[in-house]
């Protein structure tokens, strides 16, 4: 299945043109690719012979090209459908290492290579699909950006590498379907690069361009500078599409691994969230400790002030009692002056009493605030302890998951 060239024991083709077409195609002309639901089927054609026969045979180049177009279209359907389903199940941005995405680019490369005319150069005949892709910027102005980006990439030295980079950038831009439709609609321009019965010149090319619309739902991100696109070998892995027991078991195993990785990512995200919460709580604890220290200092100052006011009140009481005693014993003419002094002392005492009441009220407020602060500190410490216990448990679960 994985061989890209016809077996050596097959009959020798009658012409060099048929031999060249059979060698360049990725499919055996002896088989036809079809779809059975979601899976690939390779069916052997009846009465296939590449030797002259009086009856109609399948050695006609037009028949071979039609068979190849049909095979490529079915492979494109399977590749695009599998890529969309796997990408939606994965639920993340795809990169260049994702196997279904690599197979999609291989299929697209063979679709664009089908029926290419060979151009003669100093090094011999050369077939490259970069020429048709360069025409897209003339048809769709938005494609000029990715064409310029491809030309500016320093690591690309061959037209094949530039064509592969162009496909990746167009997919990232989510305009691959639009560019392909614009290119297929200009068959008079494509005729310079393709044979009349090539895939891009027939109805199958338009069908593939329509199927590419579904790829707009996925997100892809590629780093072109690190990839060696010039020397990559485009080989389709048929095992990804053939239905057997091992593939189903492998898909189940991949699903379990994906579920474990999702759980691991969730636990790591939860761990980061808990670490951020612990850091915020620690910052709040530090701020509360500073505020508590400041309130303690203010409370000590208020206590000292209360003691001072109490001493001053005792002194005023003693002076008041002394004045009263002196008024009782002294002459009447001095009682008026002493009465005035007494009224002033009473007024001063009243003011000092009011001040003392205000200070006591402020002290009570400070004490209540301190009690509330201590209660909040205890609750915060309890919450921090619970968060730390939960963090330890989550880290243990993360270690278990990493061990798995």
C-alpha positions as CSV (number, residue, x, y, z in Angstrom):
1,X,0.0,0.0,0.0
2,X,2.7,2.4,1.0
3,X,4.8,1.9,-2.3
4,X,4.7,5.0,-4.5
5,X,5.8,3.2,-7.7
6,X,4.3,0.3,-9.6
7,X,5.7,-3.2,-8.7
8,X,8.5,-4.5,-10.8
9,X,6.5,-7.6,-11.9
10,X,3.8,-5.6,-13.6
11,X,3.7,-5.7,-17.5
12,X,5.9,-3.2,-19.3
13,X,3.9,-0.2,-20.6
14,X,3.6,0.3,-24.3
15,X,4.9,3.9,-24.4
16,X,7.3,6.0,-22.4
17,X,4.5,8.5,-21.7
18,X,2.4,5.9,-19.9
19,X,5.5,4.7,-18.0
20,X,6.3,8.3,-16.9
21,X,2.6,8.9,-15.8
22,X,2.6,5.7,-13.8
23,X,5.9,6.4,-12.1
24,X,5.0,10.0,-11.1
25,X,1.6,9.3,-9.6
26,X,1.3,8.4,-5.9
27,X,-1.3,5.7,-6.6
28,X,-1.0,2.4,-8.4
29,X,-2.9,2.6,-11.7
30,X,-3.9,-1.0,-11.0
31,X,-6.0,0.2,-8.0
32,X,-8.8,2.7,-7.5
33,X,-9.2,4.7,-4.4
34,X,-12.7,5.0,-3.0
35,X,-14.4,5.8,0.3
36,X,-16.3,3.4,2.5
37,X,-18.0,5.7,5.0
38,X,-15.0,7.3,6.8
39,X,-12.4,4.8,5.6
40,X,-10.2,4.3,2.5
41,X,-10.7,1.3,0.2
42,X,-8.2,0.3,-2.5
43,X,-10.0,-1.8,-5.1
44,X,-8.3,-3.7,-7.9
45,X,-9.5,-2.9,-11.4
46,X,-10.6,-5.8,-13.6
47,X,-8.9,-6.7,-16.9
48,X,-6.0,-4.2,-16.3
49,X,-3.2,-4.6,-18.8
50,X,-0.6,-2.3,-20.2
51,X,0.0,-4.5,-23.3
52,X,-1.7,-4.0,-26.6
53,X,-5.1,-5.8,-26.7
54,X,-7.7,-6.0,-29.4
55,X,-10.4,-5.1,-26.9
56,X,-10.6,-1.7,-25.0
57,X,-8.1,-1.7,-22.1
58,X,-7.1,0.6,-19.3
59,X,-3.8,1.6,-20.9
60,X,-5.4,4.7,-22.4
61,X,-3.6,7.7,-20.9
62,X,-6.9,9.6,-20.6
63,X,-8.3,6.7,-18.6
64,X,-5.2,6.6,-16.3
65,X,-5.4,10.4,-15.7
66,X,-9.1,10.2,-14.9
67,X,-8.5,7.3,-12.5
68,X,-5.7,9.4,-10.8
69,X,-7.9,12.4,-10.6
70,X,-10.6,10.3,-8.9
71,X,-8.1,8.8,-6.5
72,X,-6.7,12.2,-5.6
73,X,-10.1,13.7,-5.0
74,X,-11.1,10.8,-2.7
75,X,-7.8,11.1,-0.8
76,X,-8.4,14.8,-0.4
77,X,-11.9,14.2,1.0
78,X,-10.6,11.7,3.6
79,X,-7.7,14.0,4.5
80,X,-9.7,17.1,4.9
81,X,-12.5,15.3,6.8
82,X,-10.0,13.6,9.1
83,X,-8.1,16.8,9.7
84,X,-11.2,18.8,10.7
85,X,-12.6,16.1,13.0
86,X,-9.2,15.5,14.8
87,X,-8.6,19.2,15.1
88,X,-12.0,19.9,16.7
89,X,-11.5,17.0,19.1
90,X,-8.0,18.2,20.0
91,X,-9.3,21.7,20.7
92,X,-6.0,23.6,20.3
93,X,-4.0,25.4,17.7
94,X,-2.3,23.0,15.3
95,X,1.5,23.0,14.5
96,X,3.7,21.5,11.9
97,X,4.2,18.3,13.9
98,X,0.5,17.3,13.8
99,X,0.3,14.1,11.7
100,X,-3.1,14.7,10.0
101,X,-2.0,18.2,9.0
102,X,1.2,16.8,7.5
103,X,-0.8,14.3,5.5
104,X,-3.1,17.0,4.3
105,X,-0.2,19.0,2.9
106,X,1.2,15.9,1.2
107,X,-2.2,15.2,-0.5
108,X,-2.5,18.9,-1.6
109,X,1.0,18.8,-3.0
110,X,0.2,15.7,-5.1
111,X,-3.0,17.3,-6.3
112,X,-1.1,20.4,-7.5
113,X,1.5,18.3,-9.1
114,X,-1.0,16.2,-11.1
115,X,-0.7,16.8,-14.8
116,X,2.1,19.5,-14.5
117,X,3.9,20.2,-17.7
118,X,7.7,19.7,-17.6
119,X,9.7,22.8,-18.1
120,X,13.1,22.5,-19.7
121,X,16.0,24.1,-17.8
122,X,19.7,24.0,-17.8
123,X,19.6,21.1,-15.4
124,X,17.0,19.1,-17.4
125,X,13.2,18.9,-17.1
126,X,11.7,20.3,-14.0
127,X,8.1,20.1,-12.6
128,X,7.1,22.5,-9.9
129,X,3.7,23.7,-8.7
130,X,5.2,27.0,-7.4
131,X,4.5,28.6,-10.8
132,X,0.7,28.3,-10.7
133,X,0.7,29.5,-7.1
134,X,2.6,32.6,-8.0
135,X,-0.4,33.5,-10.3
136,X,-2.7,33.8,-7.3
137,X,-1.4,37.2,-6.3
138,X,-2.5,38.6,-9.7
139,X,-6.0,37.2,-9.1
140,X,-6.4,37.9,-5.4
141,X,-4.5,41.0,-4.1
142,X,-4.5,39.6,-0.5
143,X,-2.3,36.8,-1.6
144,X,0.6,39.2,-2.4
145,X,1.5,39.3,1.3
146,X,2.1,35.6,1.7
147,X,3.9,35.4,-1.8
148,X,6.3,38.1,-0.7
149,X,6.8,36.4,2.7
150,X,7.7,33.1,0.9
151,X,10.2,34.9,-1.3
152,X,11.8,36.5,1.7
153,X,12.3,33.3,3.6
154,X,16.1,32.7,3.7
155,X,15.9,28.9,4.1
156,X,14.0,28.1,0.9
157,X,16.2,27.3,-2.1
158,X,13.9,25.3,-4.4
159,X,10.5,26.0,-6.0
160,X,9.0,23.0,-4.2
161,X,10.0,24.4,-0.8
162,X,8.4,27.8,-1.8
163,X,5.2,26.0,-2.8
164,X,5.0,24.1,0.4
165,X,5.6,27.3,2.4
166,X,2.9,29.1,0.4
167,X,0.3,26.3,1.3
168,X,1.1,26.6,5.0
169,X,0.8,30.4,5.0
170,X,-2.5,30.3,3.1
171,X,-3.9,27.8,5.6
172,X,-2.8,30.0,8.5
173,X,-4.5,33.0,6.7
174,X,-7.7,30.8,6.3
175,X,-7.8,31.8,2.6
176,X,-6.6,28.6,1.0
177,X,-10.1,27.8,-0.4
178,X,-10.5,31.3,-1.8
179,X,-7.1,31.2,-3.5
180,X,-7.7,27.8,-5.0
181,X,-11.1,28.8,-6.4
182,X,-9.7,31.9,-8.0
183,X,-6.9,29.9,-9.6
184,X,-9.2,27.2,-10.9
185,X,-11.6,29.7,-12.4
186,X,-8.7,31.0,-14.6
187,X,-8.1,27.9,-16.7
188,X,-6.7,30.0,-19.5
189,X,-3.8,30.8,-17.2
190,X,-3.4,27.3,-15.8
191,X,-3.2,25.9,-19.3
192,X,0.4,27.2,-19.4
193,X,1.4,24.9,-16.5
194,X,-1.0,21.9,-16.7
195,X,-2.1,19.3,-19.2
196,X,-5.7,19.6,-20.4
197,X,-6.7,16.5,-18.4
198,X,-4.9,17.5,-15.2
199,X,-6.8,17.7,-11.9
200,X,-6.6,21.5,-11.7
201,X,-8.2,21.7,-15.2
202,X,-11.1,19.3,-14.5
203,X,-14.2,19.2,-12.2
204,X,-12.3,17.3,-9.4
205,X,-10.1,20.4,-8.8
206,X,-13.2,22.6,-8.2
207,X,-14.6,19.9,-5.8
208,X,-11.4,19.9,-3.8
209,X,-11.4,23.7,-3.7
210,X,-15.0,23.6,-2.3
211,X,-13.9,21.1,0.3
212,X,-11.1,23.4,1.5
213,X,-13.8,25.8,2.9
214,X,-14.2,23.5,5.9
215,X,-10.6,24.1,7.0
216,X,-11.5,27.7,8.0
217,X,-12.8,26.4,11.3
218,X,-9.3,25.2,12.5
219,X,-6.4,27.4,13.7
220,X,-2.8,26.6,12.7
221,X,0.5,28.1,13.5
222,X,3.7,27.3,11.7
223,X,7.3,28.4,12.1
224,X,8.8,28.4,8.6
225,X,12.4,29.4,9.6
226,X,13.1,26.1,11.4
227,X,11.6,23.7,8.8
228,X,13.4,22.1,5.9
229,X,10.7,22.3,3.3
230,X,13.1,21.8,0.4
231,X,14.1,18.2,1.1
232,X,10.9,16.8,2.6
233,X,9.6,13.6,0.9
234,X,5.8,13.7,0.4
235,X,4.6,10.2,1.2
236,X,1.0,9.5,2.0
237,X,0.5,7.2,5.0
238,X,-2.4,5.0,4.0
239,X,-2.5,3.4,7.4
240,X,-4.2,6.6,8.8
241,X,-7.2,5.9,6.6
242,X,-7.4,2.1,6.3
243,X,-9.9,0.5,8.6
244,X,-8.6,-2.4,10.8
245,X,-8.5,-3.4,14.4
246,X,-5.1,-2.0,15.1
247,X,-6.1,1.5,13.9
248,X,-9.2,1.5,16.1
249,X,-7.1,0.4,19.1
250,X,-4.5,3.1,18.2
251,X,-7.2,5.7,18.0
252,X,-8.5,4.7,21.4
253,X,-5.0,4.8,22.8
254,X,-4.5,8.3,21.3
255,X,-7.8,9.3,22.8
256,X,-6.7,8.2,26.3
257,X,-3.4,10.0,25.9
258,X,-5.2,13.1,24.7
259,X,-7.6,12.9,27.8
260,X,-4.6,12.5,30.1
261,X,-2.8,15.4,28.5
262,X,-6.0,17.5,28.9
263,X,-6.2,16.6,32.5
264,X,-2.5,17.4,33.0
265,X,-3.0,20.8,31.4
266,X,-6.1,21.4,33.5
267,X,-4.2,20.5,36.7
268,X,-1.3,22.7,35.7
269,X,-3.6,25.6,35.0
270,X,-5.4,25.0,38.4
271,X,-2.0,24.9,40.1
272,X,-1.0,28.2,38.5
273,X,-4.3,29.7,39.6
274,X,-3.8,28.4,43.2
275,X,-0.3,29.7,43.3
276,X,-1.5,33.2,42.2
277,X,-4.3,33.0,44.8
278,X,-1.7,32.0,47.5
279,X,0.5,34.9,46.5
280,X,-2.4,37.3,46.7
281,X,-3.4,36.0,50.1
282,X,0.2,36.3,51.3
283,X,0.3,39.9,50.1
284,X,-2.9,40.6,52.0
285,X,-1.5,38.9,55.1
286,X,1.6,41.1,54.9
287,X,-0.6,44.2,54.5
288,X,-2.8,43.2,57.5
289,X,0.3,42.6,59.6
290,X,1.6,46.1,58.8
291,X,-1.8,47.6,59.5
292,X,-2.0,45.6,62.8
293,X,1.4,46.9,63.8
294,X,0.4,50.4,63.1
295,X,-2.9,50.1,65.1
296,X,-0.9,48.6,68.0
297,X,1.3,51.6,68.1
298,X,-1.7,54.0,67.9
299,X,-3.3,52.1,70.7
300,X,-0.2,52.4,72.9
301,X,-0.2,56.2,72.2
302,X,-3.9,56.4,73.1
303,X,-3.3,54.5,76.4
304,X,-0.5,56.8,77.3
305,X,-2.8,59.8,76.6
306,X,-5.6,58.3,78.7
307,X,-3.2,57.8,81.6
308,X,-2.0,61.4,81.3
309,X,-5.6,62.7,81.2
310,X,-6.5,60.6,84.2
311,X,-3.6,62.1,86.2
312,X,-4.6,65.6,85.1
313,X,-8.2,64.9,86.2
314,X,-7.0,63.7,89.7
315,X,-5.0,66.9,90.0
316,X,-8.0,69.0,89.0
317,X,-10.2,67.2,91.5
318,X,-7.6,67.9,94.3
319,X,-7.4,71.6,93.3
320,X,-11.2,71.8,93.3
321,X,-11.5,70.3,96.7
322,X,-8.8,72.5,98.0
323,X,-10.6,75.6,96.6
324,X,-13.9,74.6,98.2
325,X,-12.3,74.1,101.6
326,X,-10.6,77.5,101.3
327,X,-13.8,79.2,100.4
328,X,-15.5,77.8,103.5
329,X,-12.7,79.0,105.8
330,X,-11.8,82.3,104.0
331,X,-13.4,85.8,104.3
332,X,-16.6,86.6,102.3
333,X,-14.8,89.3,100.1
334,X,-12.6,86.6,98.7
335,X,-15.5,84.3,97.9
336,X,-16.4,86.1,94.7
337,X,-13.0,85.8,93.2
338,X,-12.7,82.3,94.4
339,X,-16.2,81.5,92.9
340,X,-15.0,82.7,89.6
341,X,-12.0,80.6,89.9
342,X,-14.2,77.7,90.9
343,X,-16.5,78.2,87.9
344,X,-13.5,78.3,85.6
345,X,-12.1,75.1,87.3
346,X,-15.5,73.4,86.8
347,X,-15.6,74.5,83.2
348,X,-12.1,73.2,82.7
349,X,-13.0,70.0,84.5
350,X,-16.1,69.6,82.2
351,X,-13.9,70.0,79.2
352,X,-11.4,67.5,80.5
353,X,-14.2,65.1,81.3
354,X,-15.6,65.4,77.8
355,X,-12.1,64.9,76.3
356,X,-11.7,61.8,78.5
357,X,-15.0,60.4,77.2
358,X,-14.0,61.1,73.6
359,X,-10.7,59.4,74.2
360,X,-12.3,56.4,75.9
361,X,-14.8,56.1,73.0
362,X,-11.9,56.2,70.5
363,X,-10.1,53.6,72.6
364,X,-13.1,51.3,72.5
365,X,-13.3,51.7,68.7
366,X,-9.6,50.9,68.4
367,X,-10.0,47.9,70.6
368,X,-13.0,46.6,68.5
369,X,-11.1,47.2,65.3
370,X,-8.1,45.3,66.7
371,X,-10.4,42.4,67.7
372,X,-12.0,42.4,64.2
373,X,-8.5,42.5,62.7
374,X,-7.3,39.6,64.8
375,X,-10.4,37.6,63.8
376,X,-9.9,38.3,60.1
377,X,-6.2,37.3,60.5
378,X,-7.2,34.0,62.0
379,X,-9.7,33.3,59.2
380,X,-7.2,34.3,56.6
381,X,-4.6,32.0,58.1
382,X,-7.1,29.1,58.2
383,X,-7.9,29.8,54.5
384,X,-4.2,29.9,53.6
385,X,-3.7,26.6,55.3
386,X,-6.6,25.0,53.4
387,X,-5.3,26.4,50.1
388,X,-1.8,25.0,50.8
389,X,-3.3,21.6,51.6
390,X,-5.3,21.7,48.4
391,X,-2.1,22.8,46.5
392,X,-0.1,19.9,48.0
393,X,-2.9,17.5,46.9
394,X,-3.0,18.9,43.4
395,X,0.7,18.7,43.1
396,X,0.6,15.0,44.2
397,X,-2.1,14.4,41.5
398,X,0.1,16.2,38.9
399,X,3.1,14.0,39.8
400,X,0.8,10.9,39.4
401,X,-0.3,12.2,36.0
402,X,3.2,12.9,34.9
403,X,4.2,9.4,36.1
404,X,1.4,8.0,33.9
